[in-house]
Amino acid sequence: MTDAPALPRDSGAPLKLFDSLTRSLEAFEPVHPGEARVYSCGPTVYNFPHIGNMRAYVFADTLGRTLSYKGYKLTHVINITDVGHLTDDGDAGEDKLEKAAAEKVQSIWDIARHYTEAYWADVKALNIRQPAHWSIATDYVPQMIEFAKAIADKHCYELDGGLYFDTTSVADYGRLARHGTDEGESRIDPVDGKRHPADFAIWRKTPAGETRQMEWDSPWGRGAPGWHLECSVMSEALLGFPFDIHTGGIDHREIHHPNEIAQNQAHSCSDASGARIWMHNNFLVERSGKMSKSSGEFLRVQLLIDKGYHPLAYRLMCLQAHYRSELEFSWEGLGAAFTRLKRMVMAVAPVRDAETAEVIDQRLTELLAKFDAAISDDLNTAVALTLLEEAAAMKKIDASQKRATLAAIDAVLGLDLLSVTRADLRVRPKAATIAEAEIEATLIRRKEARAAKDFAASDALRDELIAAGVEVMDGDPIGWDWRLDT
């Protein structure tokens, strides 16, 4: 992350965030003065995350960076779900990890470890900051059993399949998803014996005659916790109730988070949801259907890299849209974001090595005030990006102050502009058939041909490089780049 100078926050705009519970902008008022405690629903590690999954973590990272920028001491928790998440979010089907282990004839623990490390690699590639805690679900099973025991008598009932939560035992169940209104929806599948359609499993018993790779003893039989229980337990254990902000994808708003809230209400013996503000990013849409993990070669960060795109181009693509807006993915759109990223890197290069200094130039202080207003207005990153470009383009400005301004803005946007170089952005496509040493040798030959005024040979060498997927850029210090087909 770029280094950012300490800038005064007391005169900045108040931070306002959209709360999915109230469907309105709310002023951020921390539970603990000077602190910000945030919980983000993490991945279920049964497969690689696709780029739509990763949009949620770019959003959560931008939120965390904004809270840090505003002067709060941030404690951010992201969980790793390695048990309990079923193949249907509507509380039906098989456990995703158990199913993957059976299909691949592998240890469930090995599968969870492999895909957790793959997810962490994507986190690093997208310049997402490390949270204070990675909470692993299986590390908290004893606490989950104790949490369930505390609410079982008043709020739960047993069926042959396990312990179920009675959603009518808490006030206003489903208000986050607007259940019971035209705006809401319910995808919870029926289970024989459930008192109410929306009731959900707290603990699932292992069916008679079966053995799971992940199972524990409990008062309700040997089995495993429900997905919803995990996040309630881990968020309380690491952040305490109430904490400040809970984030997740908009799909979590319909079932998973309403069920978390119900559990939190039951455990706290109150109507409190557990978090003061619930925030959700919208979907990333890809029209060809390759966003689904069932499609085979689905869209993941490594695929973007294999095609020659730097992963920060995808981060920029996400930042160009508001996190609550649906974002459509296309290769053309990613290419445009990549071009914009290259221009940004070139624009900030002249001040990269300058010392930072206090920002006193009026043009810069006014621009920083606009940036603060934009990012404080529910993370308006689209406007923040234009202000970054405006700052980078300013002429006749002190280099040290300019660098400080760019560092402060980029500390929130996370594009690493003061560290990444143009050469770093030249990512070799996996399908490239020519080595970089061969490219350089051909360019030397072409330069010699031009010097000898043998323009026919020069043009032939240029065409040879183009055919090999290389774009020659005369007059550009970098000399050449990969020619990316979208």
TAMO-V860864 format. One record per helix or strand. SS is the DSSP state (hx for helix, st for strand). FROM is the first residue (numbers start at 1). TO is the last residue. If there is no record, write none. Layout:
SS&FROM&TO / SS&FROM&TO
//
This chain:
st&16&19 / st&24&27 / st&35&40 / st&44&44 / hx&51&69 / st&73&81 / st&86&88 / st&92&95 / hx&96&104 / hx&108&125 / st&133&136 / hx&137&155 / st&156&159 / st&162&165 / hx&167&169 / st&200&205 / st&216&216 / st&223&225 / hx&227&239 / st&243&249 / hx&250&253 / hx&256&268 / st&275&281 / st&284&285 / hx&293&295 / hx&301&306 / hx&311&319 / st&327&328 / hx&331&351 / hx&362&376 / st&377&377 / hx&381&393 / hx&399&413 / hx&423&425 / hx&436&451 / hx&455&467 / st&470&472 / st&480&482
//
